[in-house]
Amino acid sequence: MADEFDKNFERQAFFSEAWQRRKSPIRPGRAILVDTSKLRRSIKSEIRENSIVFKSELPYSGIHNEGGEIKVTEKMKRFFRAKFYETQGGFTRKSGGSGKTLPDGAFYHWTSKMKLSAEAEFWRLMGLMKVGSVVKIPRRQFIGASPEVEKAIREIIEENLNEFFNSIDFDIREK
């Protein structure tokens, strides 16, 4: 099952249920949920009494697997602004012939005359969201129960039982 859950990242789907494509221009055409592969590598199995549990302990794994909503915080806004500046390679403006870094508040003073990349515009708009606004994260399940999981488990159990019974010598002749 660990291999099957890992293959979901290659399939870009939870077995046959395709993941929703990105709406943002960040990493266009690249695999969904695979930036650093940390989420993919975080899937672990744990044996408990009569079961095996698959899980990820990354704090963001649940929101990706189940979907949901996240409220924008001031800390998130600072991150969005930093990403915006990063996409632009930092900013300077000339004041009396010398370059000075734009102050933090300058983020809000971009004019429509300035040409921004799609990614920079995305981060700019994210940075302008009000604290308390809601960002919807679509469900992109990568681990959990499904008919495909049940079928795979059934096949694994049947294969192991067949192998076990084929290895037993049932010669019961009286001696």
C-alpha positions in Angstrom: 0.0 0.0 0.0 2.9 2.4 0.7 3.9 2.0 -3.0 0.4 2.7 -4.1 0.1 5.8 -2.0 3.5 7.0 -3.4 2.2 6.4 -7.0 -0.7 8.8 -6.3 1.9 11.6 -6.5 3.0 10.3 -10.0 -0.6 9.8 -11.1 -1.6 13.3 -9.8 -4.7 11.6 -8.4 -6.0 9.4 -5.6 -6.0 6.3 -7.7 -8.7 7.2 -10.3 -9.8 10.5 -8.7 -7.8 13.2 -10.4 -6.5 16.1 -8.3 -7.8 19.6 -9.1 -5.3 21.5 -11.2 -3.7 24.7 -9.8 -5.4 28.0 -10.4 -2.3 30.0 -9.5 0.5 30.7 -11.9 3.0 29.2 -9.4 5.0 26.3 -10.9 2.8 26.0 -14.0 2.9 22.5 -15.6 4.7 21.0 -12.7 3.4 18.2 -10.5 0.8 19.1 -7.9 1.8 18.6 -4.2 5.4 17.9 -5.3 7.7 20.9 -4.7 10.3 19.6 -2.4 8.8 16.0 -2.2 8.7 16.4 1.6 5.0 15.5 1.7 5.5 12.5 -0.5 8.4 11.2 1.6 6.5 11.9 4.9 4.0 9.0 4.4 4.7 6.3 7.0 3.0 3.2 8.2 2.4 2.2 11.8 1.3 -1.2 13.1 -1.4 -1.0 15.7 -2.8 -4.2 17.3 -4.8 -5.6 14.4 -4.2 -2.9 11.8 -1.8 -0.9 9.8 -2.2 2.9 9.8 -0.7 5.1 7.0 -0.1 8.7 8.0 1.9 11.9 7.5 2.8 14.0 10.5 3.5 17.2 8.5 1.3 20.0 9.7 0.0 20.8 6.2 -0.7 17.2 5.1 -4.3 17.2 6.5 -5.4 20.3 4.6 -4.1 18.9 1.3 -5.5 15.4 1.9 -8.9 16.5 3.1 -9.2 20.0 1.7 -10.5 23.0 3.7 -10.2 26.6 4.4 -7.4 28.7 5.9 -7.8 32.1 7.4 -5.2 34.7 6.3 -3.0 35.9 9.1 -0.6 38.9 9.3 2.3 36.4 9.3 0.9 34.9 6.0 0.7 38.4 4.5 4.3 39.0 5.3 5.2 35.8 3.6 3.2 36.7 0.5 4.9 40.1 0.4 8.3 38.5 0.7 7.5 36.1 -2.1 6.3 39.0 -4.2 9.6 40.8 -3.6 11.5 37.6 -4.4 9.8 37.2 -7.8 10.9 40.7 -8.7 14.5 40.2 -7.6 14.2 42.9 -5.0 13.4 46.6 -5.7 15.3 49.8 -5.7 14.3 53.3 -6.6 16.5 56.2 -7.3 16.5 59.1 -4.9 18.9 61.8 -5.8 20.9 59.4 -8.0 21.5 56.7 -5.4 19.6 53.5 -5.1 17.5 52.9 -2.0 15.5 49.9 -1.1 11.8 50.5 -1.1 10.2 50.6 2.3 7.8 47.8 3.3 4.8 50.1 2.7 5.8 50.6 -0.9 4.3 47.2 -1.6 0.9 48.8 -1.7 1.9 51.6 -4.1 2.3 49.6 -7.3 0.6 51.2 -10.3 -1.1 49.7 -13.2 1.7 51.0 -15.4 4.1 48.5 -13.9 4.5 45.2 -15.7 4.4 42.2 -13.4 4.8 38.6 -14.2 1.8 36.3 -13.6 3.6 34.9 -10.5 4.4 38.4 -9.1 0.8 39.5 -9.6 -0.4 36.4 -7.8 1.8 37.1 -4.8 0.9 40.8 -4.9 -2.8 40.0 -4.7 -2.3 37.4 -2.0 -0.3 40.0 0.0 -3.2 42.5 -0.4 -5.8 40.1 1.1 -7.3 41.3 4.4 -6.4 39.5 7.6 -9.2 37.0 8.3 -10.0 36.4 4.6 -10.4 32.8 3.7 -8.3 30.8 1.2 -9.9 27.6 0.0 -7.6 24.6 -0.4 -9.1 21.9 -2.7 -9.1 18.2 -1.5 -6.2 16.4 -3.1 -6.3 13.1 -1.3 -3.1 11.0 -1.4 -3.7 8.5 1.5 -6.9 7.0 3.0 -9.6 4.5 2.4 -11.2 3.9 -1.0 -12.6 1.0 -3.0 -9.2 0.8 -4.8 -7.4 0.5 -1.4 -9.8 -2.2 -0.3 -9.3 -4.1 -3.5 -5.5 -3.9 -3.3 -5.5 -5.1 0.3 -7.8 -8.0 -0.6 -5.4 -9.0 -3.4 -2.3 -8.8 -1.1 -4.1 -10.9 1.6 -5.2 -13.5 -1.0 -1.7 -13.7 -2.5 -0.2 -14.2 0.9 -2.7 -16.8 1.9 -2.3 -18.7 -1.4 1.5 -18.7 -0.9 1.1 -19.9 2.7 -1.3 -22.8 1.8 0.8 -23.8 -1.2 3.8 -24.2 1.1 2.0 -26.6 3.5 2.5 -30.3 3.0 -1.0 -31.8 3.4 0.1 -35.4 3.2 -2.1 -37.0 5.9 -1.5 -40.7 5.3 -1.6 -43.1 8.3 1.7 -44.5 9.3 
